[in-house]
Structures are given as structure tokens and as C-alpha cells.
């Protein structure tokens, strides 16, 4: 996977492994931005393939498969792998059965969600039960824990992670990721228009260095897709402006959107907020 670095220089880094919404799109005219579904990694520093620190991963869409291969190829085992799930829709889970560290006895994984541990475990096990997958969740050889993440910030090394509710069918959460010198907000599935969740999003995004936001629709498309659980690039720019965000990253690209379409939307968003760009696989912030 070729990594392209943005102009930002930061004490921790965001690495994007999947940026697409709804379903993978492995089409030639989609691969400039990428066809894998939601997966973002947070690392406190970029230190090479022998990195042994804990790994923080947000969502387990199909992008997590390549990340798992990268982790498995390291000469040294990483610390604990923490996987934070925004919600349980398939495009945010579907890569998990192909995440190689799950099958290694040397791996320690902790899954975090806004739900009780028993529900979280049941959901993850369900997509690997017969007849959907040939290897049962109970047969995994890695060491796995399940935790509910609450509103209070939780610390992982130098980084804190805090969950907050988003507006999405069947529920979803966003995450604020912070350390003293930088903060980022991950809000991949959110529909604007709900006053309570909007105020929470603004509060959690206030002054953030980076906001990763659901921009699946154009304003014109949203008129016929109200209630589907997603937002627009225009609302993304408005949130970023209102919260004083330094950099806006458009995320969760519609599966029907080819590279040319995404670039056009990126250009329109930059007219409203120049510090905006569209996420792509391999992006390193």
C-alpha cells in the first residue's frame, strides 16, 4: 500500500485503510480514492514495521484486511490491538473475519463499542457462524476482550478516546481522539438535522485539528435520501466552520461515486472551506 502524506505534521497520525460507504467498489474508476469500506488507524508516531506500541483502529470495514496483513508482516508483535466500532452495519464490520491477527495466538485484541460486552461479542460472532463463514468465532486463537466505551475519556498510552452519539438508523457513535498537542474527530455515519446530536458533534469537534465526517451525499441527492442516515459535503463544511476545525476530511464516499465525482465534490467543498480534502486509501495525516 503506497502512503501519500498530507502537508500536516502532527504528534499522532491518522492512516486511512478504507474510505468508502455502504459496499466495496473495486472498479478501475474508483481506485484513486479506494474501494474499501470504513477503516482508520491511529498511531502515535510513524516508526516503521518493527513498531511494538498499541494499535488503535476505528471500524472494521474491508479496509481492515490490508491493515491486518501489514501488522502480521511486522518482525515484532504489536502491543494490544484496540478496535473501536462506531456501529454494527455491515460496511463497518465486513472485513473483520479476514483480519489476520484474529488467527494468531500471539495477538491481544480488545473490541470497544457503545453496547454491553455480551451484545458486542454476539454481533461479531454472528457474521462468522454457519453458513456465512467456514471458521467460527469460537475457534479464533487470539486473546480477545470486549468492552463498552462510555462518555468519559479513556486513555491508551498518550492518546485519549471519547465516544459521543451520532444520528444514524439503529444508532451510531463518533469518537474524539486526543493528546495534548492534537485532536481528531471521527464521525463516519451521521445524518444532520437532529438538534441534540448536532450540538454534541459541535461540542466534541470544537477546535479539533481534524474532522473526519460523513459526506456521502450531495445536497441535491439528500433531498430524496432524507432519513437514510448520511450527510452531505455542505453540512460537513458547515459543521467544520461552526466548530472551528482546522482541517476537514470528507469520508464515507458513496459507492456510485467514481474518482472524478469525488474530486468534483472535493473542489466544491473547498470553495466553502479551503482546508477540506477527500479521504483516500493510503492517506496519512
Secondary structure, 3 states (H helix, E strand, C coil): CCCEECCCCCCCEEEEEECECCCCCCCHHHCCCCCCECEEEEECCCCCCCCCCCEEEECCCCHHHHHHHHHHCCCCCCCCEEEECCCCCHHHCCCHHHCHHHHCCCCEEEEEECCCHHHHHHHHHHCCCCCCCCCCHHHCCCEEEEEECCCCCEEECCEEEEEEEECCCCCEEEEEEEECCEEEEEECCCCCCCHHHHHHHHHHHCCCCEEEEECCECHHHHCCCCCCCCCEHHHHHHHHHHHCCCEEEEECECCCCCHHHHHHHHHHHHHHCCCEEECCCCEEC
